[in-house]
Amino acid sequence: MTGTEHSPAPDPAPRRPLVAILSGAGISTDSGIPDYRGPNGLWRRNPEAEKLVTYDTYMADPEIRRRSWRMRLESPAFRARPNAAHEAVARLERSGTPVRVITQNVDGLHQLAGMPARKVLELHGTVRAVTCTRCHARSAMEEALERVVAGEPDPACLVCGGILKSATVMFGERLDPQVLGTALGVAKAAEVFLAVGTTLQVQPAASLAGVAADHSARLIIVNAEPTPYDDRADQVIREPIGSALPRLLDDLAGSSSAT
């Protein structure tokens, strides 16, 4: 070899497909958090509970707010731990596969399982923070609940005295347009789109499955009950999420690394 000759450049690393995961309440039931709209969901068992998370009612009625704070004290979300499905999603991300989670859940379990927060889009906000409805100051839910336990049944904002609420999207509130816009972009770019534990009935989140399919993504639905998008899916899985999703995602990680 002469001094002017060069070894051939190594082949570039193969590009891995973007995997988007839309998760609903069904992914968290194994963690002890009941779903809302299933056959045994909260709204069916206790229709009155819906008032506690309806914005106009919450703002107008101090008794509703006091009941809401008591409900938050008893929420299983704060005792829940990630289950095998959440851990499988985080494991897929650690494998080097590009993963984005779009979640309808407010429990924060994807992040607790190890998903980087910047890769999780929380369409309906989070129960782990509170926000002031007047000045929009944000603080930890844990601090607000400590005040409730200490004797404040309806704690006010410490900055301006306004009404506090959980940093979730209540009935009657709009989704954050920036979060929704980012989720729409992920759905369009995904090459694999999984809808897991969601009935795909709540809009606009449900429409993301259709957007992904319209942009040629491989659509996989993992849910116990039929959904309006089953006929558009490349694969529909009715097995328990806690066992089906880890198997599916481990296979995806293996096939992705082999390409």
N, C-alpha and C positions, 0 to 999 in steps of 0.2 A: 504494500500500500504506500503510495506517495504521500508527501505532506499535504497535497491539495485534496486528497480523497477523504471522504467522511463516511462514517458508519450510517446506515439508514436510520431515520428517526423511528422510534418505537411507535407502534400503532396507538392512537389515542384510546383512552378508556371508553368502553361502550357506554352510551347514554342510557340511564335507567328511566323507565316510564314514571310519570307523576301519578301517584295513587291518592285519590281524595276519598275521605271517609265521612259520610254524613251520619252522625250518631243521634239516636233518640233515646227515650226513656228505657227502652228494652235492654240497652247495653248495661244499665246500672241496677237492674232488678236483682241480680246475683249479689250485689253489694248491700242489699237490704233497703233500697229506695224504691217504693212502689211507683208504678207508672200511673198515668193520668187518664188515658182514653181507652185502655184495654178493657176486656170483659170484667176485670176486677179492679179497674182503675179508680183513682181517688174521686174524679168528677162523677162517676156513676154511683159510688158508694155514699158520697156526701156532697150532693150538689150545692149545699150552702157554703162549702169551702171555697167555691169559685169567687164568692163575694170578697173574700179576704185578699184576693190578688187581682181585683178589678180596680183600676186606677181611680175613676170618678168616685166610687163608693168609698174607697180607702181615704181619699182626700177629704170627703165630706163628713165622714162619720167617725168621731173619736173612739167609739166603742169597737168599730170594725178594726181600727188601728191597734187597739189594745189586744183584741183577739188575734190579730196577725202576729204581734210580737210574741204572744204566748205560743202560737203555732211554730214560730221560728225557734223558740227555745226547745221545742220537742222534735224539731226536724231531724230525721235520720241522716240527712246529708252530712251533718257535722260529725257523726260517729262512723260513717261509711268509709271503707277502704277500697282501693281499686281491686277489681276482680281479674280473672284470667283474660277476659276480652280486652280490658283497658291495657293490661300488661303486654298483650300481643301486639296492639297498635304501637306502643312505645318501642317494643322490640323490633318491629318492622322499620321504624324510623332509625334506630341505632344501626341497622344492617347497612345503611347507606342508601336505601331507597328513598327518593323524594316523597314525603308524606305530608298532607295537609288534612287536619281534622276540622270539619264544620259540625258543630254540635248544637243540638236543640236543648241540651241539658244545662243546668245551672250549678251542678254539683262540684265542678272542678276536679273530677276524678281522673280525667285524661292527664292533667298536669301533675297530679300526685303520683301517677304511674310512671312519670318520667318524660312525657311529651314536652318539648320546649314550648313555653307559653306563646311565643311568637308564631308557632305553627298551629295554634288552636284558635279557631274563630268561634266565639261564643255568641250565637245569634240572639239568644234570649238573656244575655248577661250572666251574672254570677251571684249566687247567694252568699258568697264569702266576703262581700263588701256592702256598704250602705252608701247612699247618696242623698244629699239634701235637695228637696224639690224646689227650693227657692234659689240658693246660691250655688248649687251643684258641687259643694265640697264633698269629697269622698273619703271614707275611712273604713277601718276593718269592722266586719260584722261582729267579731268577737268582742270588741270594745263596747259596741251598742248593747249586746246581750248581757254583758257584765253590768251595765247600768239598769237593765230591766230586772235582773236578779237582785240588785241593790235597792229596788223599790221604785224605779221610774217605769210605769206601765206603758208610756208612750213617749220615749226619749226624744227631745228636740235637738236640732242641729246646734252644736257647741259654738259654731262660728256666727250664725245669724238668727238662731231661734226658729228656723223653718222646720217643716215636717220632714222627717227622715223616712226613707223606704229602702228596701233591699235593692241592690244594683241589678235587679232583674227587670225584664220587660213585662209589665203587667198587662192584663187584658185592657184594651183601650189605648195602649201606647204603641207607637211605631217602633219598628226595629231601627237600630242605628244604621243610617244609610251607608256609612263608610264600611262597616262590617259586612253588610249585605252585598255591597258592590264588590268587595274583595272576594267574598264567597262565590259570587257569580263568575268572576274571573277564573277562580280555581276550577269551577265546574266546567267551564269552556276549555280549559287547558288540560284537564285530566285525561289520561289514557285509560285508566281504570277508575271507576266510581262505584263505591260500595255504600249502600243505604242499609244501616244496621240498627235494628231495634226501633224502627220508626214506622208509623202507619202510613206515612206519606200523604197525610190528609190536611195538615196544617200549612197554609200558604203564608209567605212565599217560600218557606224552606222546602216544601215538597217539590216545587217546580224545578229545583236544582237538579233533581234526578233526570227530568225531561231535558233540561238544557245540556247536561252531560251526554245523554243519548243522542241528542240532535247534533252534537259535535263529535260524534263517532267514538265516544268512550265505550269501553266494555262495562256494561251496567250489571252489577251483582246486588241482589236484594237478600238480606238475611233477616227474616222476621217471622214470628210465629203465625201471624194472621195475614190474609191476602191484602195487597195494597193496590191502589189504582194504577200503578206503574208496572205491575207484574208482567203484562203482555209486551212491554218494551224491553224487559230485562233479558240479558244473555244467560243469566243463571239466577234461579230462585232457590233459596235454601230455607227449609222450615225447621231445621234441627235447632236444639238449644244453642244460644249464642255463645255461652261460656265454653263450649267444646268445638262448635263449628268455626267460629271466627279465628281462634288460634291456629287451627289446622289450615284454614284458608290462607291466612296471612303468612304463615311459615312457608307454605308452598309458593306464594307470591315472591317472598324474599329469595327463595332458592332459585326460582326461574329467572328473577331479575338479575341475580348475580351471575347467572350462567350465560346471559346474553352479551 
